[in-house]
Amino acid sequence: VGVASVGNDPTWQDGGPGGRFQEYWTSYGFGELNQSAETRRLLLDRLIPRLAIADRCTLEGRFLHVKGDRHTYKIHLGSGNILRTPNDQYLCIVPKSNPATPQSGYLPYEGDRMLAVILSKAMMLAADTKITDPTILSQL
């Protein structure tokens, strides 16, 4: 059911027809962490101090906070959705999805694609002045 949920679709923040699913999407994308996300949080707690961006990252509650030069960002540990401070504005960054492209890099776990998504978003946002994608820049 989780795979088929509109809560997994980061482009669906409008809540669908008439906005009737907005509350569901928001609670799914930014709500309490499930067990997988709690495990992800524990792994990030050990992993972050070893990253080059460690001084820009803090774990607080359900979020990984990343300090960029333009803004500070909050990445939800369950959904990977991003809020931009100071007003918790939603920032839509969707990972490029190409099943034919082999995964690169090594992460010390298997089966948690969301952890890789969160880490890649954190690294990109920590260097937010280097972002060149016009779609992302228009949201900053």
N, CA and C of each residue as an Amber inpcrd file, in Angstrom:
protein
   420
   0.8260000  -1.1950000   0.0000000   0.0000000   0.0000000   0.0000000
   0.8660000   1.2530000   0.0000000   1.9750000   1.2450000   0.7250000
   2.8420000   2.4190000   0.7790000   3.3870000   2.8030000  -0.5740000
   3.6520000   1.8390000  -1.4290000   4.2150000   2.1260000  -2.7440000
   3.1800000   2.8080000  -3.6160000   1.9240000   2.4260000  -3.4680000
   0.8660000   2.9710000  -4.3060000   0.2730000   4.2690000  -3.7470000
   0.7320000   4.7230000  -2.6270000   0.1670000   5.8880000  -1.9680000
   0.5600000   7.1890000  -2.6650000  -0.3820000   8.1410000  -2.7660000
  -0.0410000   9.4600000  -3.3010000   0.9050000  10.1940000  -2.3650000
   0.9930000   9.7330000  -1.1210000   1.9410000  10.3250000  -0.1790000
   3.3730000  10.1620000  -0.6390000   3.6390000   9.1580000  -1.4800000
   4.9800000   8.9420000  -2.0290000   5.2990000   9.8620000  -3.1900000
   4.3260000  10.5790000  -3.6980000   4.5220000  11.4100000  -4.8810000
   4.8090000  12.8440000  -4.4670000   6.0890000  13.2830000  -4.5650000
   6.4400000  14.6310000  -4.1120000   5.8340000  15.7440000  -4.9660000
   5.3110000  15.4100000  -6.1330000   4.7040000  16.4330000  -6.9850000
   3.2160000  16.5920000  -6.7010000   2.6890000  15.8680000  -5.7280000
   1.2560000  15.8580000  -5.4770000   0.8670000  16.7300000  -4.2880000
   1.6820000  17.7360000  -3.9720000   1.4000000  18.5480000  -2.7960000
   0.1370000  19.3870000  -2.9050000  -0.4610000  19.4670000  -4.1050000
  -1.6930000  20.2410000  -4.2440000  -2.8930000  19.5290000  -3.6340000
  -2.7590000  18.2550000  -3.2910000  -3.8330000  17.5360000  -2.6220000
  -4.8530000  16.9250000  -3.5470000  -4.6130000  16.9410000  -4.8380000
  -5.5400000  16.3230000  -5.7850000  -6.7570000  17.1780000  -6.0470000
  -7.8020000  16.5540000  -6.6170000  -9.0130000  17.3060000  -6.9840000
  -9.6110000  18.0520000  -5.7980000  -9.7040000  19.3420000  -5.9310000
 -10.2830000  20.1700000  -4.8800000  -9.4620000  20.2150000  -3.6050000
  -8.2560000  19.6950000  -3.6380000  -7.3930000  19.7010000  -2.4630000
  -7.8440000  18.7690000  -1.3580000  -8.7390000  17.8290000  -1.6870000
  -9.3390000  16.9990000  -0.6320000  -8.3720000  16.0360000   0.0420000
  -7.1880000  15.7910000  -0.5600000  -6.2140000  14.8960000   0.0550000
  -4.9870000  15.6440000   0.5760000  -5.0640000  16.9510000   0.6690000
  -3.9360000  17.7680000   1.1240000  -3.4820000  17.3700000   2.5260000
  -4.4190000  17.1970000   3.4250000  -4.0610000  16.8420000   4.7990000
  -3.3670000  15.4850000   4.8500000  -3.8600000  14.5230000   4.0600000
  -3.2300000  13.1990000   4.0110000  -1.8060000  13.3190000   3.4770000
  -1.6190000  14.0410000   2.3720000  -0.2910000  14.1790000   1.7740000
   0.6810000  14.8330000   2.7550000   0.2270000  15.8660000   3.4450000
   1.0810000  16.5670000   4.4030000   1.4590000  15.6610000   5.5730000
   0.4890000  14.9250000   6.1180000   0.8100000  14.0530000   7.2540000
   1.7230000  12.9110000   6.8210000   1.5520000  12.4230000   5.6090000
   2.4200000  11.3530000   5.1100000   3.8290000  11.8900000   4.8640000
   3.9170000  13.0520000   4.2670000   5.2070000  13.6060000   3.8750000
   5.9970000  14.2480000   4.9920000   5.3460000  14.6290000   6.0930000
   6.0470000  15.3310000   7.1580000   5.6720000  14.8490000   8.5510000
   4.8910000  13.7940000   8.6420000   4.3870000  13.3170000   9.9290000
   5.3640000  12.4340000  10.6870000   4.8140000  11.6810000  11.6200000
   5.6040000  10.7930000  12.4720000   6.3710000   9.7830000  11.6320000
   7.4960000   9.3480000  12.1490000   8.3390000   8.3930000  11.4370000
   7.8670000   6.9630000  11.6700000   7.8750000   6.1580000  10.6020000
   7.5980000   4.7360000  10.7610000   8.8900000   4.0400000  11.1970000
   8.8320000   2.7230000  11.3800000   9.9990000   1.9990000  11.8950000
  11.1930000   2.0910000  10.9470000  10.9600000   2.0450000   9.6410000
  12.0630000   2.1620000   8.6830000  12.7570000   3.5120000   8.8210000
  11.9700000   4.5530000   8.9710000  12.5360000   5.8950000   9.1120000
  13.2700000   6.0590000  10.4430000  12.7760000   5.4220000  11.4880000
  13.4680000   5.4610000  12.7820000  14.8350000   4.7810000  12.6670000
  14.8860000   3.6660000  11.9600000  16.1570000   2.9690000  11.7350000
  17.0820000   3.8460000  10.9020000  16.5290000   4.5030000   9.8970000
  17.2960000   5.4360000   9.0550000  17.8810000   6.5610000   9.9130000
  17.0960000   7.0450000  10.8550000  17.5630000   8.1130000  11.7470000
  18.7690000   7.6490000  12.5590000  18.7010000   6.4310000  13.0910000
  19.8150000   5.8840000  13.8690000  21.0800000   5.7530000  13.0140000
  20.9100000   5.3120000  11.7760000  22.0530000   5.1870000  10.8790000
  22.6350000   6.5560000  10.5330000  21.7720000   7.5270000  10.2720000
  22.2430000   8.8870000   9.9700000  22.9770000   9.4940000  11.1550000
  22.5210000   9.1860000  12.3510000  23.1720000   9.7070000  13.5510000
  24.6370000   9.2570000  13.6200000  24.9080000   8.0390000  13.1680000
  26.2810000   7.5310000  13.1440000  27.0450000   7.9740000  11.8970000
  26.3310000   8.1560000  10.8000000  26.9630000   8.4480000   9.5160000
  27.3220000   9.9260000   9.3280000  26.4610000  10.8230000   9.7710000
  26.6530000  12.2580000   9.5280000  27.9970000  12.7920000  10.0200000
  28.4620000  12.4290000  11.2180000  29.7580000  12.9670000  11.6670000
  30.9290000  12.6020000  10.7500000  30.7600000  11.5970000   9.9080000
  31.8280000  11.1670000   9.0060000  31.7620000  11.8310000   7.6420000
  30.7440000  12.6390000   7.4000000  30.5620000  13.2770000   6.0950000
  31.2970000  14.6090000   6.0170000  31.6520000  14.9920000   4.8070000
  32.3040000  16.2890000   4.5800000  31.3750000  17.4500000   4.9600000
  30.0710000  17.2160000   4.9460000  29.1080000  18.2740000   5.2640000
  28.6220000  18.1920000   6.7130000  29.3110000  17.4490000   7.5530000
  28.8720000  17.2260000   8.9350000  28.6210000  18.5280000   9.6900000
  29.4450000  19.5330000   9.4430000  29.2850000  20.8010000  10.1610000
  28.0470000  21.5760000   9.7130000  27.4040000  21.1430000   8.6530000
  26.2070000  21.8060000   8.1360000  24.9300000  21.0180000   8.4450000
  25.0620000  19.8950000   9.1440000  23.9240000  19.0030000   9.3630000
  23.6590000  18.7610000  10.8430000  22.3780000  18.7260000  11.1880000
  21.9570000  18.3120000  12.5220000  20.6820000  17.4860000  12.3980000
  20.5550000  16.4980000  13.2440000  19.3360000  15.7000000  13.3110000
  18.4780000  16.2500000  14.4350000  17.2410000  16.5950000  14.0970000
  16.3090000  17.1010000  15.0990000  14.9480000  16.4870000  14.8360000
  14.5070000  15.6530000  15.7390000  13.1920000  15.0300000  15.5910000
  13.0910000  14.2200000  14.3180000  12.1080000  14.5660000  13.4850000
  11.8410000  13.8340000  12.2530000  12.6540000  14.3260000  11.0720000
  13.5620000  15.2940000  11.2890000  14.2240000  15.9610000  10.1740000
  15.7440000  15.9720000  10.2790000  16.3690000  15.9560000   9.1170000
  17.7810000  16.2760000   8.9870000  17.8230000  17.7380000   8.5520000
  18.3940000  18.5910000   9.3940000  18.5140000  20.0120000   9.0830000
  19.8460000  20.2160000   8.3630000  19.7910000  20.9200000   7.2430000
  20.9820000  21.1790000   6.4440000  21.1170000  22.6760000   6.2460000
  22.2510000  23.2230000   6.6560000  22.5050000  24.6600000   6.5050000
  23.2040000  24.8970000   5.1840000  22.5080000  25.5480000   4.2730000
  23.1090000  25.9850000   3.0160000  23.5380000  27.4380000   3.1680000
  24.0390000  28.0330000   2.1070000  24.3900000  29.4540000   2.1570000
  23.1710000  30.3380000   1.9230000  22.2090000  29.8360000   1.1680000
  20.9930000  30.6090000   0.8800000  19.9260000  30.4450000   1.9540000
  19.7580000  29.2180000   2.4150000  18.6980000  28.8890000   3.3760000
  19.1490000  27.7270000   4.2500000  18.3270000  27.4330000   5.2480000
  18.4510000  26.1880000   5.9890000  17.2680000  25.3350000   5.5550000
  17.5150000  24.0360000   5.4120000  16.5200000  23.1150000   4.8810000
  16.2660000  22.0070000   5.8850000  15.0360000  21.4790000   5.8670000
  14.6680000  20.3650000   6.7250000  14.2230000  19.2190000   5.8210000
  14.9680000  18.1100000   5.8720000  14.6350000  16.9450000   5.0630000
  13.9650000  15.9150000   5.9690000  12.7290000  15.5550000   5.6320000
  11.9790000  14.5860000   6.4340000  12.6000000  13.2040000   6.2780000
  12.8520000  12.5320000   7.3870000  13.5430000  11.2510000   7.3690000
  12.6780000  10.0900000   6.8830000  11.3840000  10.3110000   6.7930000
  10.4960000   9.2710000   6.2820000  10.2740000   9.3910000   4.7920000
   9.9360000  10.5750000   4.3400000   9.5610000  10.7750000   2.9420000
  10.6780000  11.3510000   2.0840000  11.6540000  12.0080000   2.7050000
  12.6870000  12.7070000   1.9370000  12.2270000  14.0620000   1.4450000
  11.0100000  14.4690000   1.8050000  10.4960000  15.7860000   1.4090000
  11.2690000  16.8840000   2.1290000  11.3200000  18.0530000   1.5090000
  12.1370000  19.1530000   2.0230000  11.2690000  20.3690000   2.3320000
  11.5470000  20.9940000   3.4730000  10.9690000  22.2900000   3.8260000
  12.1120000  23.2840000   3.9120000  11.8680000  24.4730000   3.3850000
  12.8790000  25.5300000   3.3820000  12.5020000  26.5540000   4.4460000
  13.4810000  26.9010000   5.2840000  13.2150000  27.8960000   6.3130000
  13.3140000  29.2930000   5.6890000  12.7130000  30.2910000   6.2650000
  12.1720000  30.3310000   7.6180000  10.7000000  29.9560000   7.7220000
   9.9850000  29.8430000   6.6220000   8.5350000  29.6520000   6.6940000
   8.0710000  28.2350000   6.3740000   8.9670000  27.2660000   6.4320000
   8.6390000  25.8750000   6.0950000   7.9750000  25.7680000   4.7230000
   8.5580000  26.4500000   3.7500000   8.0480000  26.3670000   2.3820000
   8.5210000  25.0700000   1.7580000   7.5950000  24.3670000   1.0980000
   7.9170000  23.0970000   0.4630000   8.8630000  23.3310000  -0.7060000
   9.9000000  22.5160000  -0.7860000  10.8730000  22.5800000  -1.8690000
  10.8190000  21.2470000  -2.5950000  10.3930000  21.2580000  -3.8490000
  10.2190000  20.0260000  -4.6130000  11.4920000  19.7100000  -5.3850000
  12.1860000  18.6840000  -4.9310000  13.3560000  18.1580000  -5.6320000
  13.1140000  16.6680000  -5.7940000  12.9250000  16.2500000  -7.0270000
  12.6130000  14.8590000  -7.3180000  13.8590000  14.1930000  -7.8860000
  14.2860000  13.0660000  -7.2960000  15.4620000  12.3770000  -7.8290000
  15.2160000  11.9020000  -9.2550000  16.2290000  12.0230000 -10.0810000
  16.1290000  11.5290000 -11.4490000  15.9630000  10.0260000 -11.3920000
  14.9780000   9.5240000 -12.0700000  14.6920000   8.1000000 -12.0140000
  14.9280000   7.4680000 -13.3710000  15.9590000   6.6500000 -13.4490000
  16.2530000   5.9230000 -14.6710000  16.7250000   4.5270000 -14.2760000
  15.8320000   3.5340000 -14.3780000  16.1950000   2.1920000 -13.9490000
  17.3750000   1.6010000 -14.7200000  17.6490000   2.0920000 -15.9170000
  18.7570000   1.5650000 -16.7190000  20.1050000   2.0720000 -16.2230000
  20.0990000   3.1600000 -15.4390000  21.3440000   3.7160000 -14.9300000
  21.7860000   2.9360000 -13.7030000  22.9960000   2.3820000 -13.7450000
  23.4650000   1.6320000 -12.5730000  23.7110000   2.5530000 -11.3930000
  23.5000000   2.0240000 -10.2080000  23.7650000   2.7860000  -8.9950000
  25.2660000   2.9900000  -8.8590000  25.6670000   4.1740000  -8.4910000
  27.0940000   4.4130000  -8.2900000  27.3440000   4.7160000  -6.8220000
  28.5610000   4.4530000  -6.3790000  28.9100000   4.7010000  -4.9910000
  28.5360000   3.5130000  -4.1190000  29.0790000   3.5180000  -2.9370000
  28.8230000   2.4340000  -2.0040000  28.2270000   3.0010000  -0.7330000
  27.1470000   2.4080000  -0.2860000  26.5660000   2.7510000   1.0040000
  26.4970000   1.4710000   1.8160000  26.7460000   1.5440000   3.1130000
  26.8820000   0.3290000   3.9340000  25.5590000  -0.3130000   4.3380000
  24.6480000  -0.4910000   3.3990000  23.3550000  -1.1100000   3.6610000
  22.7360000  -1.4590000   2.3170000  21.7080000  -2.2260000   2.3450000
  20.9600000  -2.5310000   1.1320000  19.4830000  -2.3230000   1.4020000
  18.7560000  -1.9830000   0.3690000  17.3080000  -1.9440000   0.4580000
  16.6930000  -0.6600000   0.9630000  17.4490000   0.3830000   1.2070000
  16.8680000   1.6420000   1.6790000  17.2470000   2.7630000   0.7160000
  16.5530000   2.8110000  -0.3880000  16.8210000   3.8350000  -1.4030000
  16.5980000   5.2420000  -0.8340000  15.6590000   5.3760000   0.0960000
  15.3560000   6.6960000   0.6510000  16.5570000   7.2810000   1.3900000
  17.3600000   6.4660000   2.0260000  18.5480000   6.9810000   2.6930000
  19.4890000   7.6120000   1.6780000  19.6680000   6.9600000   0.5350000
  20.5090000   7.5190000  -0.5260000  19.9250000   8.8260000  -1.0470000
  18.6110000   8.9020000  -1.1720000  17.9430000  10.1260000  -1.6290000
  18.1790000  11.2500000  -0.6230000  18.0040000  10.9630000   0.6570000
  18.1890000  11.9680000   1.7060000  19.6270000  12.4760000   1.7140000
  20.5860000  11.5640000   1.6290000  21.9950000  11.9700000   1.6240000
  22.3390000  12.8120000   0.3950000  21.8300000  12.4260000  -0.7600000
  22.1390000  13.2110000  -1.9660000  21.5060000  14.5960000  -1.9030000
  20.2910000  14.6860000  -1.3760000  19.6570000  15.9930000  -1.2150000
  20.4370000  16.8440000  -0.2120000  20.8720000  16.2360000   0.8800000
  21.6240000  16.9750000   1.8960000  22.9160000  17.5350000   1.3060000
  23.6170000  16.7350000   0.5320000  24.8720000  17.2010000  -0.0540000
  24.6490000  18.3120000  -1.0610000  23.5800000  18.2000000  -1.8320000
  23.2680000  19.2510000  -2.7890000  22.8770000  20.5440000  -2.0730000
  22.0400000  20.4470000  -1.0450000  21.5590000  21.6370000  -0.3570000
  22.6290000  22.2980000   0.5010000  23.5840000  21.5260000   0.9880000
  24.6900000  22.1100000   1.7540000  25.5270000  23.0230000   0.8650000
  25.5050000  22.7690000  -0.4310000  26.2290000  23.5940000  -1.4140000
  25.2120000  24.2870000  -2.3270000  24.1840000  24.8840000  -1.7270000
  23.0770000  25.4290000  -2.5180000  23.4570000  26.5720000  -3.4560000
  24.5980000  27.2070000  -3.2550000  25.0210000  28.2550000  -4.1940000
  25.5890000  27.6620000  -5.4800000  25.8240000  26.3690000  -5.5050000
  26.3440000  25.7040000  -6.7090000  25.2460000  25.0640000  -7.5440000
  24.0060000  25.1450000  -7.0850000  22.8840000  24.5590000  -7.8220000
  22.6630000  25.3650000  -9.1030000  22.5510000  24.6580000 -10.2310000
  22.3380000  25.3310000 -11.5150000  21.0120000  24.9580000 -12.1660000
  20.3250000  23.9590000 -11.6530000  19.0500000  23.5280000 -12.2300000
  18.0210000  24.6500000 -12.1010000  17.4720000  25.1200000 -13.2180000
  16.5340000  26.2550000 -13.1730000  15.2500000  25.9560000 -12.3890000
  14.7850000  24.7050000 -12.3980000  13.5790000  24.3630000 -11.6680000
  13.8000000  24.4800000 -10.1690000  14.9420000  24.0390000  -9.7130000
  15.2600000  24.1310000  -8.2720000  15.5410000  25.5820000  -7.9170000
  16.3140000  26.2760000  -8.7300000  16.6440000  27.6810000  -8.4440000
  15.4160000  28.5600000  -8.3380000  14.4030000  28.2720000  -9.1490000
  13.1780000  29.0910000  -9.1060000  12.4580000  28.9560000  -7.7720000
  12.7340000  27.8950000  -7.0250000  12.1070000  27.6930000  -5.7150000
  12.9220000  28.2710000  -4.5770000  14.1780000  28.6140000  -4.8530000
  15.0440000  29.1450000  -3.8060000  14.9050000  30.6500000  -3.7380000
